[in-house]
Amino acid sequence: MPTIIDPLTFYRALYAPVIEQIIYCNMAQFLTPTVFILSIGYWLARLGRLSQKASIAVSSLKGMLFVFCWCIYNYQPNTGDDIAYCSTGHHLQCYELWNIFTICWLSPSEVCYAKLNACVMPFLGNVYIAPVAFNVTCSIAAAAISKSIIEYVFPKLKAQSFFFFFAFCPSMLAWSTAYNLKETFLLLLVVLFAKAMQLFLSGRYYIASIIACFACWMMHGIRFYSAFILMILYGVCAVVSWIAKNRISMSRIIVCGCILSACIFFATWILWGCDLDTYALKISATLNCFSISSPLKTLSLFWLHPLPLRLRLSSAYRILFASAVWTWALLPFCVVGVRKLWCETEQKFFCVFIFGFAVIMWIFYAFAIDGGLSSPRQRFQLEFTIALCQFAGICWAIEKWPLIKESLREWRTSFGKRRVTAPDKIALL
């Protein structure tokens, strides 16, 4: 019977010489990533139009949490992926890979993020925490872009409050501050797609298309199917909203549909190597991964995994306990927030874009490899939509709290009367 080897043990043995060099760092090596977070985080918050005091608070809190995780968590590689990313990035520094725009064209997803590690390490130190510091700044950038989206699409929500809610929610802190994984950078690209959709709806067609193409270009080397789905949704929502706004004739609608279909085909052809054989193999390999043995279980696992009480203290993902509790506790607010967002905005196509992406990824991951990809890592790319729904649900609860409180008081009063009158009715009988 073949021996089953734990992937983490395998990667630790494979990259053992490199791990000894990149994991342990002294205070001098730790100082550069911390200063990077404080300085870049401050300017990113200022670009998000926060006040000077608020920007200092954001960068300082992120820096303090980074230091706290280093002191408590000690930044040990916890999964096979983060060991592979950091070690491969360490080896790739001998090549000329400083041009970040060529990162996503040269290799599949695993090596692509490793090349990003190779670009960060020479500037922030040849240690494991260098790309983690880069992920922390990516989380601030995602929150700043999200704030500008909220100000236009959902003006009734408090954009600055959402900035802090999104930047410091437990899921964001766990994935961006504790692990050297590609999920935080992927979330930033998803938020860029949402920004492109918002700009298109506001009439800035050219800059929106440039941002969408750039985000697709960067994303396809990290998670190609997410880039493909987002590009299709962006094209469909953009064309349909433009048609509805300008009241174009049916003949032009057909022409736009043909152009959109051609763009989607050639975009995927280019992304997958300008080779029709490779294109066909990618499609068939993706479809062969699907299984429908237990759809109800996998559909629920995508939103509810991991279960808070099943996270072991010795597990590599024990830091996700707060994130799991947060997700479960705010699930009712998330459901209410979906309705609030849809009813209170005039930009329905933006809601179709973000909710459509969430639903498609939900179904895709639930059926892909028999639900084997239904994990919080795959769900984190939807964190912008999830946090937005949670925040909208909490705002609704705060607004309606007097009515909710009055309803609870009336229910308690009526319930007390029933308990008092019930024995009297029995006595009369």
N, C-alpha and C positions, 0 to 999 in steps of 0.2 A: 504494500500500500504506500503510495507516494507521501512524502512528508510535506505538510503545509507550513510554509514560512510566512511569518508576519511581515507585511510590507514595510512597516516602520523599522523592524530589525534588519531587513534586507538593505534598505537605503542607508541606515546607519553604518552597516558593515562596508557598503560600496564606497561611501564618501567619508570614511573614517579619518583619513589624513587631512582632508580639507576642513572637516567639522572642527577639529582641534584648533585650526587657525582662525576660523571666522566666528565661532560662538562666543568665546570668552574675550571680553574687552575690558580695558582699564578705564578709569575715570576720564582720562584725556581723550580716548577714542569715543567715549560716550558723550562727551561735551559737544562735538560737532553736530551730530544729529539733533540734539536738544536745541541748540542755537538755531539750526535750520527750521525747526518747527516754530519756534518763537518768532522769528523774523518773517519767514514766508507766510506763516499762518496769519500774522498781523496784516500783511498787505493783501492777502486774499480776502480777509474779512472787510478791509477797507474798500476793496473793489466790489464787494457785495453791498456797499453803501450802508455799512454799520458805522456808528459813531466811534470816535477815537477810544473812549473808555470801554465800549462794548468789544471793540477789536482786540484791545489789550487783554480783556477778560477771556475772550475765546482762545487766543494763542497761549495765554498763561495756563488756563485749565487743561488744554490739550497737552502742553508740555509737562504739567504736573502729573497727569494721568500716564503719560509716556514713562516718566521717571518711576511712578508707582508700580507700573507693570514690570519694569526692569528690576526693581528691588524685590517685589513679591514673586513675580512669575519667572524671573531670571532669563527670559527669552531663550528657552531651549527649543530646538525644533521638535514639533509634536506630531507631524504627519510626514508621510513619505514625500508629498508634494513640496512642502517648504524646504526640506533638505535638498531635493533635486533642483529647485529654483535657485537657491542661494549658492550651492556648490557649482552648478553649471555656470552661473553668472560669474563666479570667481575664476573659473577656467577661461571664460570667453573674453576676459579683459586684455588678453594678449593680441586680440584682433582689433581692427579699426571699426568699431561699432558705435561711434559717438553720434551718428546721425539718427535721431530717434524716428524720423519719418520713414526710414527703411526697415524698421524693426519688424513690422507685421507682414512684409512681403517675402521674407527669406526662409520661413520655417513654420512648422505646425505650432499649436497653441502652447505646449509645454516649454519649448525652447524660446518662444516669443517673449514670455514673461521673464525668462531667465536672462534674455538680452536686455530687458529693462533693468534688471538687477545689475547687469554689467555696466550700464550707463550711469547708475546711481552711485555704485560703490567707490569709484575713483574720487568723487567729490565729497562724500559723507563718511568715508572710511570703509576699509575692506573687512567689515564685520556684519554679522547677521542683522543687527538692528538698523543698518543703513536703509534698506528697502522698507522696513517697517515705518521709519520716520517719513519716507516718501508717501506711504499709504495714509499716514495721519494727515498730511497736507492735502492729499486727494479728497479726504472726507470733508475738510473745510471748503475746498473748491466746489464740491458737489452741493454743500449746503448754501454757498453763496449764489450759485446758479439757480438753485431751487427757489431761493428768495425772490429773484428777479422774475421767475415764472409765476409765482403766486401773486405778485403785485399786479400782474396783467390779467391772468385768467380767473383768479378767485379774489377779487378786490375786497370782499367782505371778511376774509380771513386776515389775521394779523401776521404779516409776512415775517417781521423780525422775530416774533415769538416762535414761528415755525422754524426759523433758522436755528435757534437754540434747541428746539425740540428734535430736529433732524440730526444736528451735529452731535448731540450728546445722548441720544437714545441708546439703551443697552446693546442693541444689535450692532449699531454703528461703532460703538466703542470696542465691542468684543472683536469684530472682524478687522477693524482698521488698526487697533493698537496692540493686539496680542499675537497676530499671525502674519507671516510673510507669504500671503496668498494673493492671487490675482483678482479676487472678488471686489475689492475696494476700487481698483482702477476700472474694472468693468462697470461698476455702478456709476462712476463718474462719466463714462461714455454713454450710458443709458440716459443720464440726466442731460447730457449734451444733445441727444436725440430729441428729448422732450423740449429743450430750449429751441431747437430748430423748428419744431412743430409750432411752438408759440410765436416765433418770428414770422413764419409763413402766414399764420392766421392774422397777424397784425399788418400784413402787406409787404414785408421785407423779404421778397421771394429769393433774391440772389444770395444774400448772406445766409439765409436759412438753408438753401441747397448746398452751399459750400460747407457749412457746419455739419450737415447730415452726411455728406460724402466723406468728410474727414473722420467723423465718428465711426462710420461704417468701415473705412479703411483701417483704422486702428483696431477696431473690434474684431474683424474677421480672423485675425491671427491669434486671438485669445479665445473666442468662442464663436465659431463661424455661423452656427444656426441662429444665435441671438441676433447677429448682424443681418442675416438674411430676413428673419421675421420682422425686425424693426424697419428695414428698408422697404419691405412690401407694405407695411402699415403706413409708413410715412408717405409713400407714393400714392396709395389709395386715398388716405385722408386729405392729402394736399390737392389732388386732382378733383375729388368730389366737392370739397369746400370751395375751390375756385370756380367750379361749374355752378354750384348753388349761388355763389355770390354774384356772378356775372350773367346768369341766366342764358347759358349758351344753348344753341340748337342741338337736336339729337345727332345730326351728322358730325358736329364737332366733338360731341361726347364719345362717339364711336372712334374717331381719330385719336382722341386723348387716351382711350382705353388701349388701342393698338400700340401707341407710343409707350405707354406705361408698361405693357406686357413685354415689349422689346427691351426696354431699359432693365427690367427685372431679369430677363433671360441673360442679356449680355453682362450685367453686373455679376451675376452668379458665375457665369463662364469665366470672367476675368478673375474673380476671387478664388476660384478653384483651379487656376493654372492655365487658362486659355486652351484647355484640352477637353474635347467632348467625351473621350473615354474616361478621364478623371471625373468629369461632371456626372456621368452615369454611375460610376462606382460610388461616388459620394452619396448620391440619392439612394441607391440600392442598399448601401451599408447602413444609412440612417433608418430606412424602412425596416430592415431586418432586425433592428434592435427593439422593435415594438412588441409588446406582449399585452394581452387583455385577460390574463388569468384572474386578477383580483383588482378591478378598477376602483371599486368603492374604497377599499383599504388604501390604495396608493393615492387616490384623489384627496382623502382626508389627511394622509401623512404629510403631504406637501406643505400644508398650512400649520399643522400641529406638531411636527417633529422639530426638535427632540422633546420628549416628555420630561418635564423638570425633575420628577422623582427618580428617573432612570439614569440620570447623569451621575456617574461615579466621581468621587472626589479625586481618585487617582487617574481619571480618564484624561486623554489629551485635550478634550473639549469641555473640561469642567468649568472653564471661564464663561461658557455659554449658558450657565444656569440662570443668571439674571436675565439674559435675553429670552430664554424660554418662558420664564415666569411673566415677563413683560408682554410677550406675544399672546399668551393665554389670557392674561388679565384684561388686555385691551381688545380682545376679539369682538365683544359686543359693540364697542365704540367704532371699530373698523367697519362693521356691517352697517351701522347707522350712518357713518361718514360717507359711504358710497352713495347713498340716496341724497344726502345733503349736497355733495359736490355736484351731482347730476342736476339737481333742481335749482341751484343757486348761481350757476354760471351760464353765460350766453355762448361760450365757446364749446359747443357740444362735441365738435370734432376732436378737440384736445382730450376730452373725457373718453371718446371712442378710442383714441390712440393709446392712452395709458392703460385703460381697463382692458382693451383688446389684447395688448401685449401680455398683461398679467394672465388673462384667461387662456391664451394660446400656450404660453409657457407652462401653465398649470396642467393643461391636458397633455402637452408633450412630455413633461417629466413624469407624469403619473403613469403613462403607458410605456415610456422608454425603459428598456432593460428590466421589465417587470417591476417598475417602481424603484429600481436600485439607485436612481439619481434623485429621488425625492428627499433631499436633505437640506438643512438650512444654508449650506454653501450655494446650492443652486437657487434657493429662494432669495438670497441676499441681493441679487441684481434687480429685484422688484421692490427693494426697500423704500425707494422714493414714493411709489404708489401706496405701499402699505402705511408708511409714516404719514402721508398726506391724508389717507382715510382715517387713521387713528386720531390725528390732530383735529380733523373736521368733526369727528364724532364727539371728542372731548369738548370742543367749542359749543356744539349743539347741546350737550348735557349741561354746561355752565349757563347757557342762555335759558334753557327750559327748567333749570333747577327749582325756581319758585313753584312752577306748575307741578313738577314731579313731587316736590315736598308736600304740596297741598293734596295731591292724589293719594300719597302714602298716608297722610293724616286721616283722610276720609275712609280709606280702606281699613285702617287700624280701628277707627271708631265703629264702623259697621261690623267688623269682626268681633269687637268687644260686646256689642249689643247682642249679637247672635249667641255668644257664650253665656250671657246673663239670662236671656229669655228661653233658652233651650230647656233647662230643668223645670221652669214654670209650665211649659207646654206639656212636659211629660207628666207633671203632677195633675194637671187638668184632665189628662186622658185617664 
